[in-house]
Structures are given as structure tokens and as C-alpha cells.
């Protein structure tokens, strides 16, 4: 089993378990609108990768760690409900969304472990470099600090 995965529409639809939101997605598609999942899935994947890259090596572009799959799906469902103006569903999913964001923050801090990718990317991460300040030397008849 791959440790880094790509989220598919089937993954999201299998997790929705809300007939009203599923019907709203189908209605949006039937009326000729773009499928909101087509933009939400890559956007949320990129967001998850942004959290992960702070302390971990990234997998291939467009993938995310298996451990964060459910968190990403919870965020996608919440944002899809908001985009389709299903406020009652969005409010119902708000707690899951907030918990998912907390999990991403914990992954960024290193308190939630994620799997190393089978095929790490060569993409350069923008991790902050260490910053060292020089000690200011002060000399005088009463003080010798910085020696």
C-alpha cells in the first residue's frame, strides 16, 4: 500500500453520507455548473502539503500522506457545502473541519507523525533557515559581557 495517495472524487463521495449534499452536487452538475470537487480537491491537497512540508519530505506532486486523508476529505466536504450554500450541512460539518485543521497544524508542528513517501519529491521546500544573532560585545570598567 502506498504511503502517499491522491484523493479522488470517489473518496470524497464515499465519505459524504449526507443525501442533501450529494443531491446538491448532482444538481450542480446537471445544471451545467462546474463540479466544485474538481477545484477543491487539488486546492486542499496543496494546502495539506503546505502543512506537511514544514517538517517532512514531500511525496510526488498531487499526493498527500495516507494519515491525513480523512482530514483533507473533511475539509473538502465542509468547503463544498459552503460553496453550494448548504449552511445547515456546513454548520454540521464545522466541528470536523476544525478538528481536521488542528490535525494539520499538529502535523506541521511534528506532534502527528506522517509516513515518509515511497518516492520522495525533488521539489525544494521553503522551510525557514535558522537565524543566529551575534552577541553584542560590551566592554567597560564595570562590565565584560560577550568575551
N, C-alpha and C positions, 0 to 999 in steps of 0.2 A: 504494500500500500504506500502510495506517495505521501510524503510528509507535508508537501505544499500542494495546494489544489486550486482549481479555478472554479468559482461559483457559477452555477448555471441557473437558468430560469426554472428548471425542474426542482432544483434545491430550494429555491425561494417558494415556489408554489406548493411544494410538499410541506412547508413549514407554516403556511398562512393559516390554515384551519379556521378561516372565517369566511363563510359563504358570501357575506355582503361585500367584502373587499375583493374576493375572487370575481364576483359578478361585476363590480365596478371596473376591474382590469379588463374583463371581457367586453364590457360595454364601450370602454375607451377604444379598444382595438376595433370593434365593429363599426364605430362611428368615424373611423379613419384617422384617429389620433395616433401619435407615436406611442409605442409601448414604453411606459415610464421605467420599466425594468432595464431596458436597453441602455439608458444613461445612468441609472442608479447603480447598477452592478459594477461597472468599471470605476465609477466615482468613489464608491465605498471601498472597493478593493485598493485603490490608490491611497485612500485615507488610512486604511488598516496598515498598508505597507509603510506609510509615513510614521506611524507609531512604532512599528516593529524595527525599522531601520535605526532607531536611536541606540539600540544595544545588541542588535543581531545582524547576521549576514542575511541578505535577501535571496529569495529563490528566483526562478525565471520571471520575467515581466508578466504581469497579469495574474500572478498567483499569490496566495496567502497561506499562512500556516494552518494546518488542519485544526489546531486547538482554538483558533479564532473564527472558525467558520460560523458557528452559531451566533456569535456576537455580530459578525458582519450581516448575517441574514436578519437579525432583529433590527438592526439599523435600517436596512433596506426596506423592510416591511413598514416600519414607522414612517419613513420618508415617503414611501409610496402612498400610504394612507393620507398623509398631509397633502401630497400633490394632487390626489384625486378628491380632495376636500371631504374626506370622511373623518370629521373631527371626533366623533364618538369612538371610532376604531383607533384613531391616533392617541386619544387620551387613554384608552385601554392598553395600548402598546407602549406608552411613555415610560413606565417603570422598567420594561425590558430594554428599551432604548438606553435609558440612563445607566442601567447595570452593564450593558454592553460597552458603553463609553468608559465606564470605570475599569472594566477588564482591559480595554485597550491602553488606558493610562498605566495600569499595573504592568502590562507587558512592556511598555516603554520604560518604566522605572526598573524593570528586572525582577519584580516580585512574582510575576506569572511567567513561567518558562514556556518557550516555544521551540519546536523542533528545528534542528539545523536542516537546511534544504539538501535534497539529494544532489541537485545540480545548482550550486550557488551562482549567482549572477556576477558579472564583472562590473556591474553598474557601480559607480562611485557614490557612496553615501555622503550626506552632508553633515556628518557628525561633528559637533563642535570640537575644536582643538583645545588643548589645555592652555591656560593663560597663567603666566607667572609674573608676579610683580617683583621688582628689585627692591631689596631692603634699602631704605634711605639711611645713609650713614650720617650720624650727628656726633661731632666731637666738640668737646669743650672742657673747661677745667673741672666741671662737676658731672660730666656725663661722657661715657664712651659706648654708645649704642651702635650696633652694626659691625663691630670688629670681629 
